[in-house]
Amino acid sequence: MQSELELPAKVHKVKKSQPTRNHRRLKKTAWLTLSIISAVGIWWVLSVIPSTAQSFPDPLAVAEAVGTMLSRGVLISDIGASLFSVLWGFLFGFVLALPVAILMAWYQPLENIIGPWIQFIRSIPPLAYVPLVVVSAGIGAKAQIIVICIATFLVMTVTIYQGVVNIDPTLIKAARVLGAKDRDIFVHVIVPAATPYIITAVRLGATTALTTLIAAESTGAEAGLGMRIQSLSQTFDVAPMMLYIIIIGIIGITLDKLIRMFERKVTKWQDK
């Protein structure tokens, strides 16, 4: 009898949660809309103030630049070339960073050898070593991918390393007491515990790949968002330049959203 009385209450809670979730989504959408409108308003104000008008073309001029760059036949190719370099550079950087970071955290002598050099190279802006990359790899996509790979590798290695180092040693000791070998500890303890840090490293790596884009495409690229921004800056063609900057920002937000969606799926077990 008691379970029959409790059932409607549970059903009521389930029904009540759905409107609450929808209300939160609507509220979040409303704030996002307000944020976009405010940003466009500030942008328009800057475009009419004499002291900032030259640097901030009005939104309509930037919108018209879409048609201009499409008519020149460069917009799509620039986006495609940049995405190619960013994705491959990021992928190679991650594939290298994951084992290096874990090995550094696992073996102290290796951290003593590699760690200082990673910190040393991290302090050097990518523009500084671009000429060296061009000399060894030549101009084009290969050099761009190498530059982005180096930048993303350094950021992701440090982040993943911190995640592995911060794992509770009790978990590792308990696994060893139960007879787990290094491989089992790595698969069943280290990777799950460090997953949030690995996802954070992926997010930081994606951002770094985009912020390194202009430096990477200064290697003599024939197409790309960064290359086009540099080209347009020489002719002071501000409206298309602003368009390309906005496109880079949109790509960054899109990548971050995709990574967040992946993070929610991978770390569902943490909510249980």
KEKE-409256 format. One record per residue (C-alpha): residue in three letters; x, y, z. Coordinates in steps of 0.2 Angstrom, whole numbers, plus 5000, padded with zeros to 4 digits. Layout:
BEGIN
ALAXYZ
...
***
This chain:
BEGIN
MET500050005000
GLN501450125004
SER502350094988
GLU500750134978
LEU500550304987
GLU502450344984
LEU502350304965
PRO501350464960
ALA502550574970
LYS504050494961
VAL503150524944
HIS502750694949
LYS504550734952
VAL505050664935
LYS503750774926
LYS504250924936
SER506150904931
GLN505850924913
PRO505051094913
THR506451154925
ARG507751094913
ASN506851174898
HIS506651334908
ARG508551334912
ARG508951314893
LEU507751454888
LYS508551564902
LYS510251524895
THR509751554877
ALA509051724882
TRP510651774891
LEU511651724876
THR510551824864
LEU510651974875
SER512551954875
ILE512651944856
ILE511552094855
SER512552194867
ALA514152144858
VAL513552204841
GLY512852364849
ILE514652404856
TRP515352354840
TRP514252474831
VAL514652614843
LEU516452594840
SER516252594821
VAL515452774822
ILE516652854835
PRO518052944824
SER519452884835
THR519052694833
ALA518052694816
GLN519552644806
SER519952494817
PHE518152444818
PRO517152444802
ASP515252434805
PRO514452264805
LEU513552284788
ALA515252314780
VAL515952154788
ALA514352064782
GLU514652124764
ALA516452064765
VAL515751884765
GLY515151914748
THR516752004743
MET517851864748
LEU516751724741
SER516751814724
ARG518651814725
GLY518551634727
VAL519651624743
LEU518551614758
ILE518151434758
SER519951384753
ASP520651484767
ILE519451404780
GLY519851234773
ALA521751264773
SER521751324791
LEU520651184797
PHE521751064789
SER523351134798
VAL522451154814
LEU521750984816
TRP523250884810
GLY524450994821
PHE523350974836
LEU523150784833
PHE525050754831
GLY525250864847
PHE524050764857
VAL524750594851
LEU526450644857
ALA525950734873
LEU524950594880
PRO526250464882
VAL527650594886
ALA526650674900
ILE526150504908
LEU527950444907
MET528650604915
ALA527450584929
TRP527750404931
TYR529650404930
GLN530550544940
PRO532250534930
LEU531250564914
GLU530450714921
ASN532050784927
ILE532750764910
ILE531350824899
GLY530350944910
PRO531551084910
TRP531651084891
ILE529751084890
GLN529751234901
PHE531151314891
ILE530351294874
ARG528651354881
SER529351524885
ILE529851554867
PRO528451624856
PRO528051514840
LEU528551664829
ALA530351644835
TYR530651474829
VAL529551484813
PRO531051524803
LEU531951364809
VAL530451254805
VAL530451334787
VAL532251294785
SER532051114790
ALA530351074783
GLY530151204769
ILE528651314766
GLY526851254765
ALA525651144775
LYS527051034782
ALA527851184791
GLN526251244798
ILE525751074805
ILE527451064814
VAL527251234822
ILE525551204828
CYS526051034834
ILE527551104844
ALA526351234852
THR524951114856
PHE526150974862
LEU526951094875
VAL525251154882
MET524450984883
THR526050894890
VAL526051014905
THR524150994908
ILE524150804907
TYR525650794918
GLN524850894932
GLY523350784931
VAL524350624933
VAL525450694946
ASN523950744956
ILE523150564956
ASP522850504974
PRO524350384978
THR523150284988
LEU522350224973
ILE523950164965
LYS524550084981
ALA522849994983
ALA523049924965
ARG524749864968
VAL524149774984
LEU522849684974
GLY524149624962
ALA523949744948
LYS525449764936
ASP526049934928
ARG524949904913
ASP523349874923
ILE523750024934
PHE523950134919
VAL522350074910
HIS521150054925
VAL521850184937
ILE522850324929
VAL521850354913
PRO520150364922
ALA520750474936
ALA521750584924
THR520250594911
PRO519650764917
TYR521450834915
ILE521650754898
ILE519950834892
THR520551004899
ALA522250974889
VAL521250944873
ARG520251104876
LEU521851204879
GLY522751124864
ALA521351174852
THR521351354858
THR523251354857
ALA523151284839
LEU522051424834
THR523051564842
THR524651494834
LEU523751494817
ILE524451664811
ALA526251614816
ALA526051454808
GLU525451524792
SER526851654791
THR527851504784
GLY527351554766
ALA525651484766
GLU524651504749
ALA522951504758
GLY522351514776
LEU521451624788
GLY523051684796
MET523951714780
ARG522451814773
ILE522351924789
GLN524251964786
SER523951994768
LEU522452104771
SER523352204784
GLN524652264772
THR523252344761
PHE522252404777
ASP520752314770
VAL519952314787
ALA518152244784
PRO518752074777
MET520152074790
MET518852084804
LEU517751954795
TYR519251824796
ILE519551864814
ILE517751834818
ILE517851664808
ILE519351614819
GLY518351654835
ILE516851554828
ILE517951404824
GLY518651414842
ILE516951414850
THR516351274839
LEU517851164844
ASP517551204862
LYS515751154861
LEU516150994853
ILE517450954866
ARG516250994880
MET514950874872
PHE516350744871
GLU516850774889
ARG515050754896
LYS514950584887
VAL516650524893
THR516450584911
LYS514750524914
TRP515350404927
GLN515950544938
ASP514150594941
LYS513650424948
***
